[in-house]
Amino acid sequence: IKMIKVFGYVKTATNEPVVATKVKYCISPYPQTLGLVSYSRSFVELLTNEDGYFEVELAPQLQVTFIIPATGFQVTGILPDTGEIAVTHLGMQY
């Protein structure tokens, strides 16, 4: 399976990077099955780097929810078949 990169930046209102902040994601609704693999709804936590950047690779066509607790940001969307997607574009049609 060719994985899809989901990425984003967490920044302050003055465009400063938010370093080492939590970004949570889960596969939703659960469980989802893709081929012979079943995904649960457990949340996984990432941390932003020194630029406020994060990324994760996930299987295509999964419905995922991303939450950034520090900012109140939350989005749910379906990953595309190929390529990569910014977390801010997840809820949009493509």
C-alpha distances in whole Angstrom, upper triangle without the diagonal:
4,6,9,13,15,19,23,26,29,32,36,38,39,36,36,33,32,32,30,30,27,24,23,20,19,17,19,21,20,19,16,13,10,10,12,11,14,15,18,20,21,22,21,23,22,25,26,27,31,30,29,25,22,18,15,11,10,7,8,11,12,16,17,21,22,25,27,31,33,33,32,29,27,24,22,19,16,13,13,10,10,12,14,17,20,21,24,22,20,23,23,23,20
4,7,10,13,16,20,23,26,30,33,35,37,33,33,30,30,29,28,28,26,23,22,19,19,17,20,22,22,21,18,16,13,13,15,14,17,17,20,22,22,22,20,22,21,24,24,25,28,27,26,22,19,16,13,9,9,7,7,11,13,16,17,20,21,24,26,29,31,31,31,28,26,23,21,18,15,12,11,9,7,9,11,14,17,18,21,20,18,21,22,21,18
4,7,10,13,17,20,23,26,30,32,33,30,30,27,27,26,25,24,22,19,19,16,16,15,17,20,19,19,16,15,12,14,16,14,16,15,18,19,19,19,17,19,17,20,20,22,25,24,23,19,16,12,9,6,5,5,6,10,11,14,14,17,17,21,22,26,27,27,27,24,22,20,18,16,13,10,10,9,8,8,9,11,14,15,18,17,15,19,20,19,17
4,6,10,13,17,20,23,27,29,30,27,27,24,24,24,23,22,21,17,17,14,15,14,16,19,19,19,16,16,14,16,18,16,17,16,18,19,19,18,16,18,16,19,19,20,23,21,20,17,14,10,8,5,5,6,6,9,10,12,12,15,15,18,20,23,25,24,24,21,19,17,15,13,11,7,7,8,6,6,5,8,11,12,15,13,12,15,16,16,14
4,6,10,14,17,20,23,26,27,23,23,20,21,20,20,19,18,15,15,13,15,15,17,20,21,21,19,19,17,19,21,19,19,17,19,19,19,17,15,16,14,16,15,16,19,18,16,13,10,7,6,4,7,9,9,12,12,14,13,14,13,16,17,21,22,22,22,19,18,16,15,14,13,9,10,11,9,7,5,6,8,10,13,12,12,15,16,17,15
4,7,11,14,17,20,22,24,21,21,18,18,18,18,17,15,12,12,11,13,13,15,18,19,20,18,19,18,21,22,20,20,17,18,18,18,15,14,14,12,14,13,15,18,16,14,11,8,6,5,6,7,10,10,12,12,12,10,11,10,13,14,18,19,18,18,15,14,12,12,11,11,8,10,12,11,9,6,5,6,6,10,10,9,13,14,15,14
4,7,10,13,17,19,20,17,17,14,15,15,15,14,13,11,12,12,14,16,18,21,22,23,22,23,22,24,26,23,23,20,21,20,19,17,14,14,11,12,10,12,15,13,11,7,6,4,7,9,11,14,14,16,15,15,13,13,10,13,13,16,17,16,17,14,14,13,14,13,14,12,13,16,14,12,8,7,5,6,9,10,10,14,15,17,16
4,7,10,13,15,17,13,14,11,12,13,13,12,12,10,12,13,16,18,19,22,24,25,24,26,25,28,29,26,26,23,23,21,21,17,16,14,11,11,9,11,13,10,8,6,6,7,10,12,14,17,18,19,18,17,14,14,11,12,11,14,14,13,15,12,13,12,14,15,16,14,16,19,17,15,11,9,6,6,7,10,11,14,15,18,18
4,6,10,12,13,10,10,8,8,10,11,11,12,10,13,15,18,20,22,25,27,28,27,29,28,31,33,29,29,26,26,24,23,19,17,15,12,11,8,9,10,8,5,4,6,9,12,15,18,21,21,23,21,21,18,16,13,13,11,14,13,12,14,12,14,14,17,18,19,18,20,23,21,18,14,12,9,9,9,13,14,16,18,21,21
4,7,10,11,9,9,6,6,8,10,8,10,9,12,14,18,21,22,25,27,28,28,30,30,33,34,31,30,26,26,23,22,19,17,14,12,10,7,10,10,8,5,6,8,11,14,18,20,23,24,24,23,22,18,16,12,11,8,11,9,8,11,10,12,14,17,19,21,20,22,25,24,21,18,15,12,11,11,14,15,17,19,23,23
4,7,8,5,5,4,5,9,11,10,12,12,16,18,22,25,26,28,30,32,32,34,34,37,38,35,34,30,30,27,26,22,21,18,15,13,10,11,11,9,6,9,12,15,18,21,23,27,27,28,26,25,22,19,16,14,11,13,10,9,12,12,15,17,20,22,24,23,25,28,27,24,21,18,14,14,13,16,18,20,21,25,25
4,5,5,5,6,7,10,13,12,14,15,18,21,24,27,28,30,32,34,34,37,37,40,41,38,36,33,32,29,28,24,23,20,18,16,13,14,13,12,10,13,15,18,22,25,27,30,30,31,29,27,24,22,18,16,12,13,10,9,12,12,16,18,22,24,27,26,28,32,31,28,24,21,18,17,15,19,21,22,23,27,28
4,5,7,10,10,14,17,15,17,18,21,23,26,29,29,32,34,36,36,39,38,42,43,40,39,35,34,31,30,27,26,23,21,19,17,18,17,15,13,16,18,21,24,27,29,32,32,32,31,29,26,23,20,18,15,15,12,10,13,13,17,19,23,25,28,28,29,33,32,29,26,23,19,18,16,19,21,22,23,27,28
4,6,9,11,14,17,17,19,20,23,25,29,32,32,35,37,39,39,41,41,44,45,42,41,37,37,34,33,29,28,25,23,20,17,18,16,14,13,16,19,22,26,29,31,34,34,34,33,32,29,26,23,21,18,18,15,13,17,17,20,22,26,28,30,30,31,35,33,30,27,24,20,20,18,22,24,25,26,29,30
4,6,9,12,16,15,18,18,21,23,27,29,30,33,35,37,36,39,38,41,43,39,39,35,35,32,31,27,26,23,20,18,15,15,13,11,10,13,16,19,22,25,28,31,31,32,31,29,26,24,21,19,16,18,15,13,16,16,19,21,24,25,28,27,28,31,30,27,23,21,17,17,16,19,21,23,23,27,27
4,7,9,13,13,16,17,20,23,27,29,31,34,35,37,37,39,38,41,42,39,38,35,34,32,30,27,25,21,19,16,13,12,10,8,8,11,15,18,22,25,28,31,31,33,31,30,27,25,21,19,16,17,14,13,17,17,20,22,25,27,29,28,30,33,31,28,24,22,19,18,18,21,23,25,26,29,29
4,6,10,10,13,14,17,20,24,26,28,31,32,34,34,36,35,38,39,36,35,31,31,29,27,23,21,18,15,12,9,9,7,5,4,8,11,15,18,22,24,28,29,30,28,27,24,22,18,17,14,15,12,12,16,15,18,20,23,25,27,26,27,30,28,25,22,20,16,16,16,20,21,23,24,28,28
4,7,6,10,11,15,18,21,25,26,29,30,32,32,34,34,37,38,34,33,30,29,26,24,21,19,15,13,10,7,8,8,7,5,9,11,15,18,21,24,27,28,29,27,26,23,20,16,15,11,12,9,10,14,14,16,19,22,24,26,25,27,30,29,26,22,20,17,16,16,20,21,23,25,28,28
4,6,9,11,15,18,21,25,27,30,30,32,32,34,34,37,37,33,33,29,28,26,24,20,18,14,12,8,6,6,5,7,5,8,10,14,17,20,23,27,28,30,28,27,23,21,17,16,13,13,11,13,16,16,18,21,23,25,27,26,28,31,29,26,23,21,18,17,18,22,22,25,27,30,30
4,7,9,12,16,19,23,25,28,28,29,30,32,32,34,35,31,30,26,26,24,21,17,15,11,9,5,5,6,7,9,7,9,10,13,15,19,21,25,27,28,26,25,22,20,16,15,12,12,11,13,16,16,18,20,22,24,26,25,28,30,29,26,23,21,19,17,19,22,22,25,27,30,30
4,7,10,13,17,20,22,25,26,27,28,30,30,33,34,30,29,25,24,21,19,15,13,10,8,5,6,8,10,11,8,10,10,13,15,19,20,24,26,27,24,23,19,17,13,11,8,9,7,10,12,13,14,17,20,22,24,23,26,29,28,26,22,20,18,15,17,20,20,22,25,28,29
4,6,10,13,17,19,21,22,24,24,27,27,30,30,27,25,21,20,17,15,11,10,6,6,5,7,10,13,14,10,11,10,12,13,17,18,21,23,24,21,20,16,14,11,9,6,7,7,10,11,11,12,15,17,19,21,21,24,27,26,24,21,19,17,14,16,19,18,20,23,26,27
4,7,10,14,16,19,19,21,21,24,24,27,28,24,22,19,18,15,14,10,8,6,5,6,7,11,14,14,10,10,8,10,10,14,15,18,20,20,18,17,13,11,7,6,5,7,9,10,11,10,10,12,14,16,18,17,20,23,23,21,18,16,14,11,13,16,15,17,20,23,23
4,7,11,13,15,16,17,18,21,21,25,25,21,19,16,14,12,10,6,6,4,6,9,11,14,18,18,14,13,11,11,11,14,14,17,18,19,16,14,10,8,6,5,6,8,11,12,11,10,9,11,12,14,16,16,20,22,22,21,18,16,15,12,14,16,14,16,19,22,23
4,7,9,12,13,14,14,17,18,21,22,18,16,12,11,9,8,5,5,7,8,11,13,17,20,20,16,15,12,11,10,12,11,13,15,15,12,11,7,5,4,6,9,11,14,14,13,12,9,10,9,11,13,13,16,19,19,19,16,14,14,11,13,15,12,14,17,20,20
4,6,9,9,10,11,14,15,18,19,15,13,9,8,6,6,5,6,9,11,15,17,20,24,23,20,18,15,14,12,13,11,12,14,14,10,9,6,5,7,9,12,14,17,18,16,14,11,11,9,11,12,12,16,18,20,20,17,16,16,13,16,17,13,15,18,20,21
4,6,6,8,7,10,12,15,16,13,10,7,7,5,7,8,9,13,14,18,20,23,27,26,23,21,17,15,13,13,10,10,12,11,7,6,4,6,9,12,15,17,20,21,19,17,13,12,9,10,10,11,14,16,18,19,17,16,17,14,17,17,13,14,17,19,19
3,5,7,7,11,13,17,17,15,12,9,8,6,9,10,12,15,17,21,22,26,29,28,25,23,20,18,16,16,13,13,14,12,8,6,5,6,10,12,16,18,21,21,18,17,13,11,8,9,10,12,15,17,20,21,19,17,18,15,17,17,13,13,17,18,19
4,6,7,11,13,16,17,15,12,10,9,7,11,12,15,18,20,23,25,29,32,31,28,26,23,21,19,19,15,15,15,13,9,7,8,9,13,15,19,20,24,23,20,19,15,13,10,11,11,13,17,18,21,23,21,20,21,18,20,19,15,15,18,19,20
3,5,9,12,15,15,12,9,7,5,5,9,11,14,17,20,24,26,29,33,32,29,27,24,22,19,18,15,15,16,14,10,9,10,11,14,17,20,21,25,25,23,21,17,16,13,14,13,15,18,20,22,24,23,22,23,20,22,22,18,18,21,22,23
4,7,10,13,12,10,6,5,5,6,10,13,15,18,21,25,27,30,34,33,30,28,25,23,19,18,15,14,15,14,11,10,11,13,16,19,22,23,27,27,25,23,20,18,15,16,14,16,19,19,22,24,23,22,24,21,24,23,20,20,23,23,24
4,7,10,10,8,6,5,7,9,12,14,16,19,21,25,27,30,33,33,30,27,24,21,18,17,13,11,12,10,8,8,10,13,16,19,23,24,28,28,26,24,20,18,15,14,12,13,16,16,19,21,20,20,22,20,22,21,18,18,21,21,21
4,6,7,6,4,6,9,12,14,17,18,21,23,27,29,31,35,34,32,29,25,23,19,17,13,11,12,10,9,11,13,16,19,22,26,27,31,31,29,27,23,21,18,16,14,14,16,15,18,21,21,21,24,22,25,23,20,21,23,22,22
4,6,5,6,8,12,14,16,18,19,22,23,27,28,30,34,33,31,28,25,21,18,15,11,8,9,8,8,11,13,17,19,23,26,28,31,31,30,27,24,21,18,16,13,13,14,12,15,18,18,19,22,21,24,22,19,21,22,21,21
4,6,8,11,14,17,19,21,22,25,26,29,31,33,37,36,34,31,27,24,20,17,14,11,11,11,12,15,17,21,23,26,30,32,35,35,33,31,28,25,22,20,16,16,16,14,16,19,21,22,25,24,27,26,22,24,25,24,23
4,7,10,13,17,19,21,21,25,26,30,31,33,37,37,35,32,28,25,21,18,15,12,14,14,14,17,18,22,24,27,30,32,35,36,34,32,29,27,23,22,19,18,19,17,19,22,23,24,27,26,29,28,25,26,28,27,26
4,7,10,13,15,17,17,21,22,26,28,30,34,34,31,29,25,22,18,15,12,10,12,13,11,14,15,19,21,24,27,29,32,32,31,29,26,24,21,20,17,16,18,17,18,21,21,22,25,23,27,26,22,24,26,26,25
4,7,10,12,15,16,19,21,25,27,30,34,33,31,28,25,22,18,16,13,11,13,13,11,13,14,17,19,22,25,27,30,30,29,27,24,22,19,18,16,16,18,18,20,22,22,22,24,23,26,25,21,23,25,25,25
4,7,9,11,12,16,18,22,24,27,30,30,28,25,21,19,15,14,11,10,13,12,9,10,11,13,15,18,21,23,26,27,25,23,20,19,16,16,14,14,17,17,19,21,20,20,22,20,23,22,19,20,23,23,23
4,6,9,11,14,17,21,24,26,30,30,27,25,22,20,17,16,13,13,16,15,11,12,11,12,15,17,20,21,24,25,23,22,19,18,16,16,16,16,19,20,22,23,22,22,23,20,23,23,20,21,24,25,25
4,6,9,13,16,19,22,25,29,28,25,24,20,19,16,16,14,15,16,15,12,11,9,10,12,13,17,17,21,22,20,19,16,15,13,14,15,16,19,21,23,24,22,21,21,18,21,21,18,18,22,23,24
4,6,10,13,17,20,23,26,27,24,22,19,18,15,16,14,16,18,18,14,13,11,11,12,13,16,16,20,21,19,18,16,16,15,17,17,18,21,23,24,25,22,22,22,19,21,22,19,20,24,26,26
4,7,10,13,16,19,23,23,20,19,16,15,13,15,13,16,18,18,14,13,10,9,9,10,12,13,16,17,16,15,13,14,13,15,16,17,21,22,23,23,21,19,19,16,19,20,17,19,22,24,25
4,7,10,13,16,20,20,18,16,13,12,10,12,12,15,17,18,15,14,11,11,10,10,12,13,16,17,17,16,14,15,15,16,17,17,20,22,22,22,19,18,18,15,18,20,17,19,23,25,25
4,7,10,13,17,17,14,14,11,11,10,13,14,17,20,21,17,17,13,12,10,9,10,11,13,15,15,14,14,15,16,18,19,18,22,24,24,22,19,18,17,15,18,20,18,20,23,26,26
4,7,10,13,14,11,10,7,8,8,12,13,17,19,21,18,18,14,13,10,10,10,12,13,15,16,15,15,16,17,18,19,18,21,23,22,21,18,17,15,13,16,19,17,20,23,25,25
4,7,10,11,9,8,7,9,11,14,17,20,22,24,22,21,18,16,13,12,10,12,12,14,16,15,16,17,19,21,22,21,24,26,25,22,19,18,16,15,17,20,19,22,24,27,27
4,7,7,5,5,5,9,11,15,17,21,23,24,23,22,19,17,13,13,10,12,12,13,15,14,16,17,19,21,22,21,23,25,24,21,18,17,14,13,15,18,18,21,23,26,26
4,5,5,5,7,10,13,16,19,23,25,27,25,25,22,21,17,17,14,16,15,16,19,18,19,21,23,24,25,23,25,27,25,22,19,19,16,16,18,21,21,24,26,29,28
4,6,7,10,13,16,20,23,27,28,30,29,28,25,24,20,19,16,18,16,17,20,20,22,23,26,27,28,26,28,30,28,25,22,21,18,18,20,23,24,26,28,31,30
4,5,9,12,16,19,22,25,26,28,27,27,24,22,19,18,16,18,16,16,19,18,20,21,24,25,26,24,26,28,26,23,19,18,16,16,17,20,21,24,25,28,27
4,7,11,14,17,20,24,25,26,25,24,21,19,15,15,12,14,12,12,16,14,17,18,21,22,24,22,24,27,25,22,18,17,14,13,14,18,19,21,23,26,26
4,7,11,14,17,20,21,23,22,22,19,18,14,14,12,15,14,14,17,15,16,17,19,20,21,19,21,23,21,18,15,14,11,11,13,16,16,19,21,24,23
4,7,11,13,17,18,20,19,19,16,15,12,12,11,14,14,15,16,14,15,15,17,17,19,17,19,21,19,16,13,12,10,10,12,15,15,18,20,22,22
4,7,10,13,15,17,16,16,14,14,11,13,13,16,17,17,18,16,16,15,16,16,16,14,16,17,16,13,10,10,9,9,12,14,13,17,19,21,20
4,7,10,12,15,13,14,12,13,11,14,14,17,19,19,20,17,16,15,15,15,15,12,14,15,14,13,10,10,11,10,14,15,14,17,19,21,20
4,7,9,12,11,13,12,14,13,16,17,21,22,22,23,20,18,17,16,15,14,11,12,13,11,10,9,10,12,12,16,16,14,17,19,20,19
4,6,9,8,10,9,12,12,16,18,21,23,23,23,20,18,16,14,13,11,8,10,11,11,11,10,11,13,12,16,15,13,16,18,19,17
4,7,6,10,10,14,15,19,21,24,26,26,25,22,20,17,15,13,10,8,9,9,9,11,11,12,15,15,18,17,14,17,18,18,17
4,6,9,10,14,15,19,22,25,27,27,26,22,20,17,14,11,8,5,6,5,7,9,10,11,14,14,17,15,12,15,16,15,13
4,7,9,13,15,19,22,25,27,26,25,22,19,16,12,9,6,5,6,6,9,12,12,12,15,14,17,14,11,13,14,13,12
4,6,10,12,16,19,22,25,24,23,20,16,14,10,8,6,6,8,9,12,14,13,13,15,14,16,15,11,13,15,15,14
4,7,10,14,17,20,23,22,20,17,13,11,7,5,4,6,10,12,14,16,14,13,14,12,14,13,9,10,13,13,14
4,7,10,13,16,19,18,17,14,11,8,6,6,6,7,11,14,15,16,14,12,13,10,12,12,9,10,13,14,15
4,7,10,12,16,15,13,10,7,6,4,7,9,10,14,17,18,18,16,13,13,10,11,12,9,9,13,15,17
4,7,10,12,12,11,8,6,5,6,9,11,12,15,18,19,18,15,13,11,8,10,11,9,10,14,17,18
4,6,9,9,7,6,4,7,9,12,15,16,19,22,23,22,18,16,14,10,11,14,12,13,16,19,21
4,6,6,6,5,6,9,12,15,18,18,21,24,25,23,19,17,14,11,12,15,14,15,18,22,23
4,5,5,7,8,12,15,18,21,21,25,28,28,27,23,20,18,14,15,18,17,18,21,25,26
4,6,8,11,14,17,20,23,24,27,30,30,28,24,22,18,16,16,19,19,20,23,26,28
4,5,9,12,16,19,22,23,25,29,29,27,23,20,17,14,13,17,17,17,20,24,25
4,6,10,13,17,20,21,24,28,28,27,23,20,17,14,13,16,16,16,19,22,24
4,7,11,13,17,18,21,24,25,23,20,16,14,10,9,13,12,12,15,19,21
4,7,10,14,15,18,22,23,22,19,15,13,10,9,12,10,10,13,17,19
4,7,10,12,15,19,20,19,16,13,11,8,8,9,7,6,10,13,15
4,7,10,13,16,18,18,16,13,12,9,10,10,6,6,9,12,14
4,6,9,13,15,15,13,11,11,9,10,8,5,5,7,9,11
4,6,9,12,13,12,10,12,11,12,10,7,8,9,9,10
4,7,8,9,9,8,10,10,12,10,7,10,10,10,10
4,6,7,8,8,11,12,14,11,9,11,11,10,8
4,7,9,11,14,15,17,14,13,15,15,13,11
4,7,9,13,15,17,14,14,16,16,15,12
4,7,11,13,15,13,13,16,16,15,12
4,7,10,12,10,10,14,14,14,12
4,6,8,7,7,11,11,12,10
4,5,5,7,10,11,13,12
4,5,5,8,10,13,13
4,6,7,8,12,13
4,6,5,8,9
4,6,8,9
4,7,9
4,6
4
